[in-house]
Amino acid sequence: MWTLLIVLLVIWLGLSVLGFVVKGLLWLAVLGVVLFLATLVFGFLRRGRSKV
């Protein structure tokens, strides 16, 4: 599970960087940031729930 989350975070971060580097792909940067944050929140929620 953690491996999948880390892989997703790396992919979203890569998409964000690509979107910011290429001016025409700003929408890709925004999408990458949103997906990165959503994956982080999902990971923290899963981690917190498994400890209980």
PDB file with one MODEL, atoms N, CA, C and O in Angstrom:
MODEL        1
ATOM      1  N   MET A   1       0.821  -1.193   0.000  1.00  0.00           N
ATOM      2  CA  MET A   1       0.000   0.000   0.000  1.00  0.00           C
ATOM      3  C   MET A   1       0.865   1.257   0.000  1.00  0.00           C
ATOM      4  O   MET A   1       0.605   2.196  -0.753  1.00  0.00           O
ATOM      5  N   TRP A   2       1.889   1.272   0.842  1.00  0.00           N
ATOM      6  CA  TRP A   2       2.754   2.459   0.916  1.00  0.00           C
ATOM      7  C   TRP A   2       3.532   2.658  -0.374  1.00  0.00           C
ATOM      8  O   TRP A   2       3.791   3.790  -0.781  1.00  0.00           O
ATOM      9  N   THR A   3       3.901   1.561  -1.014  1.00  0.00           N
ATOM     10  CA  THR A   3       4.631   1.667  -2.277  1.00  0.00           C
ATOM     11  C   THR A   3       3.760   2.343  -3.331  1.00  0.00           C
ATOM     12  O   THR A   3       4.237   3.195  -4.081  1.00  0.00           O
ATOM     13  N   LEU A   4       2.506   1.972  -3.386  1.00  0.00           N
ATOM     14  CA  LEU A   4       1.577   2.580  -4.335  1.00  0.00           C
ATOM     15  C   LEU A   4       1.421   4.073  -4.069  1.00  0.00           C
ATOM     16  O   LEU A   4       1.427   4.872  -5.006  1.00  0.00           O
ATOM     17  N   LEU A   5       1.283   4.456  -2.813  1.00  0.00           N
ATOM     18  CA  LEU A   5       1.148   5.870  -2.471  1.00  0.00           C
ATOM     19  C   LEU A   5       2.395   6.660  -2.859  1.00  0.00           C
ATOM     20  O   LEU A   5       2.291   7.771  -3.380  1.00  0.00           O
ATOM     21  N   ILE A   6       3.553   6.100  -2.611  1.00  0.00           N
ATOM     22  CA  ILE A   6       4.797   6.793  -2.958  1.00  0.00           C
ATOM     23  C   ILE A   6       4.928   6.933  -4.470  1.00  0.00           C
ATOM     24  O   ILE A   6       5.335   7.986  -4.960  1.00  0.00           O
ATOM     25  N   VAL A   7       4.589   5.886  -5.210  1.00  0.00           N
ATOM     26  CA  VAL A   7       4.649   5.946  -6.672  1.00  0.00           C
ATOM     27  C   VAL A   7       3.685   7.009  -7.197  1.00  0.00           C
ATOM     28  O   VAL A   7       4.045   7.781  -8.085  1.00  0.00           O
ATOM     29  N   LEU A   8       2.469   7.056  -6.661  1.00  0.00           N
ATOM     30  CA  LEU A   8       1.503   8.070  -7.081  1.00  0.00           C
ATOM     31  C   LEU A   8       1.997   9.473  -6.769  1.00  0.00           C
ATOM     32  O   LEU A   8       1.851  10.378  -7.590  1.00  0.00           O
ATOM     33  N   LEU A   9       2.578   9.662  -5.594  1.00  0.00           N
ATOM     34  CA  LEU A   9       3.095  10.982  -5.240  1.00  0.00           C
ATOM     35  C   LEU A   9       4.197  11.424  -6.194  1.00  0.00           C
ATOM     36  O   LEU A   9       4.254  12.591  -6.581  1.00  0.00           O
ATOM     37  N   VAL A  10       5.064  10.507  -6.570  1.00  0.00           N
ATOM     38  CA  VAL A  10       6.143  10.834  -7.510  1.00  0.00           C
ATOM     39  C   VAL A  10       5.563  11.183  -8.880  1.00  0.00           C
ATOM     40  O   VAL A  10       6.027  12.121  -9.527  1.00  0.00           O
ATOM     41  N   ILE A  11       4.562  10.442  -9.321  1.00  0.00           N
ATOM     42  CA  ILE A  11       3.936  10.729 -10.615  1.00  0.00           C
ATOM     43  C   ILE A  11       3.274  12.100 -10.597  1.00  0.00           C
ATOM     44  O   ILE A  11       3.447  12.885 -11.530  1.00  0.00           O
ATOM     45  N   TRP A  12       2.517  12.395  -9.543  1.00  0.00           N
ATOM     46  CA  TRP A  12       1.827  13.693  -9.463  1.00  0.00           C
ATOM     47  C   TRP A  12       2.831  14.831  -9.384  1.00  0.00           C
ATOM     48  O   TRP A  12       2.620  15.887  -9.981  1.00  0.00           O
ATOM     49  N   LEU A  13       3.913  14.629  -8.660  1.00  0.00           N
ATOM     50  CA  LEU A  13       4.938  15.663  -8.574  1.00  0.00           C
ATOM     51  C   LEU A  13       5.589  15.895  -9.940  1.00  0.00           C
ATOM     52  O   LEU A  13       5.848  17.038 -10.317  1.00  0.00           O
ATOM     53  N   GLY A  14       5.847  14.836 -10.666  1.00  0.00           N
ATOM     54  CA  GLY A  14       6.411  14.956 -12.004  1.00  0.00           C
ATOM     55  C   GLY A  14       5.480  15.693 -12.952  1.00  0.00           C
ATOM     56  O   GLY A  14       5.927  16.530 -13.737  1.00  0.00           O
ATOM     57  N   LEU A  15       4.186  15.387 -12.886  1.00  0.00           N
ATOM     58  CA  LEU A  15       3.222  16.091 -13.728  1.00  0.00           C
ATOM     59  C   LEU A  15       3.159  17.573 -13.376  1.00  0.00           C
ATOM     60  O   LEU A  15       3.034  18.416 -14.264  1.00  0.00           O
ATOM     61  N   SER A  16       3.242  17.891 -12.104  1.00  0.00           N
ATOM     62  CA  SER A  16       3.212  19.292 -11.679  1.00  0.00           C
ATOM     63  C   SER A  16       4.423  20.044 -12.210  1.00  0.00           C
ATOM     64  O   SER A  16       4.289  21.149 -12.735  1.00  0.00           O
ATOM     65  N   VAL A  17       5.587  19.457 -12.078  1.00  0.00           N
ATOM     66  CA  VAL A  17       6.808  20.109 -12.560  1.00  0.00           C
ATOM     67  C   VAL A  17       6.735  20.294 -14.074  1.00  0.00           C
ATOM     68  O   VAL A  17       7.079  21.360 -14.584  1.00  0.00           O
ATOM     69  N   LEU A  18       6.295  19.271 -14.789  1.00  0.00           N
ATOM     70  CA  LEU A  18       6.161  19.366 -16.239  1.00  0.00           C
ATOM     71  C   LEU A  18       5.184  20.475 -16.626  1.00  0.00           C
ATOM     72  O   LEU A  18       5.433  21.229 -17.566  1.00  0.00           O
ATOM     73  N   GLY A  19       4.079  20.568 -15.901  1.00  0.00           N
ATOM     74  CA  GLY A  19       3.093  21.604 -16.183  1.00  0.00           C
ATOM     75  C   GLY A  19       3.628  22.999 -15.944  1.00  0.00           C
ATOM     76  O   GLY A  19       3.307  23.916 -16.699  1.00  0.00           O
ATOM     77  N   PHE A  20       4.444  23.187 -14.904  1.00  0.00           N
ATOM     78  CA  PHE A  20       5.001  24.507 -14.635  1.00  0.00           C
ATOM     79  C   PHE A  20       6.127  24.864 -15.610  1.00  0.00           C
ATOM     80  O   PHE A  20       6.337  26.040 -15.904  1.00  0.00           O
ATOM     81  N   VAL A  21       6.856  23.854 -16.115  1.00  0.00           N
ATOM     82  CA  VAL A  21       7.958  24.112 -17.034  1.00  0.00           C
ATOM     83  C   VAL A  21       7.422  24.498 -18.414  1.00  0.00           C
ATOM     84  O   VAL A  21       7.921  25.436 -19.038  1.00  0.00           O
ATOM     85  N   VAL A  22       6.419  23.781 -18.882  1.00  0.00           N
ATOM     86  CA  VAL A  22       5.828  24.061 -20.189  1.00  0.00           C
ATOM     87  C   VAL A  22       4.660  25.022 -19.975  1.00  0.00           C
ATOM     88  O   VAL A  22       3.667  24.661 -19.343  1.00  0.00           O
ATOM     89  N   LYS A  23       4.777  26.231 -20.494  1.00  0.00           N
ATOM     90  CA  LYS A  23       3.787  27.275 -20.217  1.00  0.00           C
ATOM     91  C   LYS A  23       2.377  26.883 -20.632  1.00  0.00           C
ATOM     92  O   LYS A  23       1.423  27.223 -19.932  1.00  0.00           O
ATOM     93  N   GLY A  24       2.219  26.196 -21.720  1.00  0.00           N
ATOM     94  CA  GLY A  24       0.895  25.837 -22.214  1.00  0.00           C
ATOM     95  C   GLY A  24       0.211  24.755 -21.402  1.00  0.00           C
ATOM     96  O   GLY A  24      -0.975  24.484 -21.591  1.00  0.00           O
ATOM     97  N   LEU A  25       0.952  24.143 -20.506  1.00  0.00           N
ATOM     98  CA  LEU A  25       0.383  23.039 -19.724  1.00  0.00           C
ATOM     99  C   LEU A  25       0.145  23.415 -18.271  1.00  0.00           C
ATOM    100  O   LEU A  25       0.335  22.591 -17.376  1.00  0.00           O
ATOM    101  N   LEU A  26      -0.268  24.647 -18.033  1.00  0.00           N
ATOM    102  CA  LEU A  26      -0.533  25.072 -16.656  1.00  0.00           C
ATOM    103  C   LEU A  26      -1.644  24.245 -16.011  1.00  0.00           C
ATOM    104  O   LEU A  26      -1.622  23.991 -14.807  1.00  0.00           O
ATOM    105  N   TRP A  27      -2.607  23.832 -16.820  1.00  0.00           N
ATOM    106  CA  TRP A  27      -3.685  22.996 -16.299  1.00  0.00           C
ATOM    107  C   TRP A  27      -3.137  21.673 -15.767  1.00  0.00           C
ATOM    108  O   TRP A  27      -3.668  21.125 -14.801  1.00  0.00           O
ATOM    109  N   LEU A  28      -2.082  21.160 -16.389  1.00  0.00           N
ATOM    110  CA  LEU A  28      -1.469  19.919 -15.935  1.00  0.00           C
ATOM    111  C   LEU A  28      -0.788  20.120 -14.584  1.00  0.00           C
ATOM    112  O   LEU A  28      -0.798  19.229 -13.735  1.00  0.00           O
ATOM    113  N   ALA A  29      -0.203  21.287 -14.394  1.00  0.00           N
ATOM    114  CA  ALA A  29       0.432  21.599 -13.114  1.00  0.00           C
ATOM    115  C   ALA A  29      -0.619  21.660 -12.010  1.00  0.00           C
ATOM    116  O   ALA A  29      -0.422  21.115 -10.924  1.00  0.00           O
ATOM    117  N   VAL A  30      -1.724  22.320 -12.293  1.00  0.00           N
ATOM    118  CA  VAL A  30      -2.793  22.428 -11.290  1.00  0.00           C
ATOM    119  C   VAL A  30      -3.355  21.051 -10.973  1.00  0.00           C
ATOM    120  O   VAL A  30      -3.579  20.727  -9.807  1.00  0.00           O
ATOM    121  N   LEU A  31      -3.584  20.244 -11.990  1.00  0.00           N
ATOM    122  CA  LEU A  31      -4.089  18.891 -11.775  1.00  0.00           C
ATOM    123  C   LEU A  31      -3.098  18.061 -10.961  1.00  0.00           C
ATOM    124  O   LEU A  31      -3.496  17.322 -10.061  1.00  0.00           O
ATOM    125  N   GLY A  32      -1.819  18.184 -11.275  1.00  0.00           N
ATOM    126  CA  GLY A  32      -0.796  17.441 -10.531  1.00  0.00           C
ATOM    127  C   GLY A  32      -0.751  17.836  -9.070  1.00  0.00           C
ATOM    128  O   GLY A  32      -0.625  16.973  -8.201  1.00  0.00           O
ATOM    129  N   VAL A  33      -0.853  19.133  -8.780  1.00  0.00           N
ATOM    130  CA  VAL A  33      -0.836  19.601  -7.386  1.00  0.00           C
ATOM    131  C   VAL A  33      -2.066  19.093  -6.641  1.00  0.00           C
ATOM    132  O   VAL A  33      -1.956  18.634  -5.504  1.00  0.00           O
ATOM    133  N   VAL A  34      -3.231  19.170  -7.272  1.00  0.00           N
ATOM    134  CA  VAL A  34      -4.468  18.700  -6.626  1.00  0.00           C
ATOM    135  C   VAL A  34      -4.390  17.204  -6.346  1.00  0.00           C
ATOM    136  O   VAL A  34      -4.744  16.765  -5.252  1.00  0.00           O
ATOM    137  N   LEU A  35      -3.935  16.421  -7.310  1.00  0.00           N
ATOM    138  CA  LEU A  35      -3.826  14.974  -7.106  1.00  0.00           C
ATOM    139  C   LEU A  35      -2.764  14.630  -6.068  1.00  0.00           C
ATOM    140  O   LEU A  35      -2.930  13.682  -5.300  1.00  0.00           O
ATOM    141  N   PHE A  36      -1.675  15.394  -6.040  1.00  0.00           N
ATOM    142  CA  PHE A  36      -0.627  15.182  -5.041  1.00  0.00           C
ATOM    143  C   PHE A  36      -1.197  15.387  -3.641  1.00  0.00           C
ATOM    144  O   PHE A  36      -0.997  14.554  -2.756  1.00  0.00           O
ATOM    145  N   LEU A  37      -1.904  16.491  -3.444  1.00  0.00           N
ATOM    146  CA  LEU A  37      -2.477  16.778  -2.128  1.00  0.00           C
ATOM    147  C   LEU A  37      -3.550  15.757  -1.747  1.00  0.00           C
ATOM    148  O   LEU A  37      -3.633  15.348  -0.589  1.00  0.00           O
ATOM    149  N   ALA A  38      -4.369  15.347  -2.715  1.00  0.00           N
ATOM    150  CA  ALA A  38      -5.400  14.352  -2.438  1.00  0.00           C
ATOM    151  C   ALA A  38      -4.780  13.014  -2.031  1.00  0.00           C
ATOM    152  O   ALA A  38      -5.291  12.339  -1.137  1.00  0.00           O
ATOM    153  N   THR A  39      -3.689  12.635  -2.679  1.00  0.00           N
ATOM    154  CA  THR A  39      -3.012  11.385  -2.325  1.00  0.00           C
ATOM    155  C   THR A  39      -2.394  11.476  -0.938  1.00  0.00           C
ATOM    156  O   THR A  39      -2.437  10.509  -0.177  1.00  0.00           O
ATOM    157  N   LEU A  40      -1.822  12.625  -0.602  1.00  0.00           N
ATOM    158  CA  LEU A  40      -1.273  12.805   0.741  1.00  0.00           C
ATOM    159  C   LEU A  40      -2.356  12.677   1.803  1.00  0.00           C
ATOM    160  O   LEU A  40      -2.166  11.986   2.803  1.00  0.00           O
ATOM    161  N   VAL A  41      -3.486  13.333   1.593  1.00  0.00           N
ATOM    162  CA  VAL A  41      -4.586  13.267   2.556  1.00  0.00           C
ATOM    163  C   VAL A  41      -5.081  11.829   2.679  1.00  0.00           C
ATOM    164  O   VAL A  41      -5.302  11.347   3.790  1.00  0.00           O
ATOM    165  N   PHE A  42      -5.256  11.145   1.561  1.00  0.00           N
ATOM    166  CA  PHE A  42      -5.701   9.764   1.587  1.00  0.00           C
ATOM    167  C   PHE A  42      -4.714   8.885   2.360  1.00  0.00           C
ATOM    168  O   PHE A  42      -5.128   8.032   3.145  1.00  0.00           O
ATOM    169  N   GLY A  43      -3.428   9.089   2.144  1.00  0.00           N
ATOM    170  CA  GLY A  43      -2.412   8.307   2.852  1.00  0.00           C
ATOM    171  C   GLY A  43      -2.427   8.550   4.347  1.00  0.00           C
ATOM    172  O   GLY A  43      -2.304   7.609   5.133  1.00  0.00           O
ATOM    173  N   PHE A  44      -2.578   9.808   4.749  1.00  0.00           N
ATOM    174  CA  PHE A  44      -2.628  10.113   6.177  1.00  0.00           C
ATOM    175  C   PHE A  44      -3.892   9.557   6.822  1.00  0.00           C
ATOM    176  O   PHE A  44      -3.849   9.090   7.960  1.00  0.00           O
ATOM    177  N   LEU A  45      -5.009   9.601   6.115  1.00  0.00           N
ATOM    178  CA  LEU A  45      -6.244   9.049   6.659  1.00  0.00           C
ATOM    179  C   LEU A  45      -6.147   7.534   6.813  1.00  0.00           C
ATOM    180  O   LEU A  45      -6.596   6.978   7.815  1.00  0.00           O
ATOM    181  N   ARG A  46      -5.567   6.877   5.832  1.00  0.00           N
ATOM    182  CA  ARG A  46      -5.403   5.420   5.923  1.00  0.00           C
ATOM    183  C   ARG A  46      -4.445   5.040   7.046  1.00  0.00           C
ATOM    184  O   ARG A  46      -4.668   4.063   7.762  1.00  0.00           O
ATOM    185  N   ARG A  47      -3.378   5.821   7.191  1.00  0.00           N
ATOM    186  CA  ARG A  47      -2.395   5.550   8.244  1.00  0.00           C
ATOM    187  C   ARG A  47      -3.030   5.725   9.618  1.00  0.00           C
ATOM    188  O   ARG A  47      -2.798   4.913  10.514  1.00  0.00           O
ATOM    189  N   GLY A  48      -3.821   6.768   9.791  1.00  0.00           N
ATOM    190  CA  GLY A  48      -4.456   7.030  11.072  1.00  0.00           C
ATOM    191  C   GLY A  48      -5.499   5.986  11.418  1.00  0.00           C
ATOM    192  O   GLY A  48      -5.664   5.639  12.588  1.00  0.00           O
ATOM    193  N   ARG A  49      -6.199   5.486  10.427  1.00  0.00           N
ATOM    194  CA  ARG A  49      -7.238   4.506  10.671  1.00  0.00           C
ATOM    195  C   ARG A  49      -6.662   3.142  11.011  1.00  0.00           C
ATOM    196  O   ARG A  49      -7.253   2.410  11.805  1.00  0.00           O
ATOM    197  N   SER A  50      -5.520   2.780  10.429  1.00  0.00           N
ATOM    198  CA  SER A  50      -4.935   1.459  10.677  1.00  0.00           C
ATOM    199  C   SER A  50      -4.325   1.336  12.068  1.00  0.00           C
ATOM    200  O   SER A  50      -4.152   0.224  12.567  1.00  0.00           O
ATOM    201  N   LYS A  51      -3.994   2.468  12.705  1.00  0.00           N
ATOM    202  CA  LYS A  51      -3.412   2.414  14.049  1.00  0.00           C
ATOM    203  C   LYS A  51      -4.459   2.176  15.123  1.00  0.00           C
ATOM    204  O   LYS A  51      -4.133   1.710  16.215  1.00  0.00           O
ATOM    205  N   VAL A  52      -5.707   2.488  14.826  1.00  0.00           N
ATOM    206  CA  VAL A  52      -6.786   2.357  15.823  1.00  0.00           C
ATOM    207  C   VAL A  52      -7.236   0.940  15.947  1.00  0.00           C
ATOM    208  O   VAL A  52      -8.133   0.645  16.736  1.00  0.00           O
TER     209      VAL A  52
ENDMDL
END
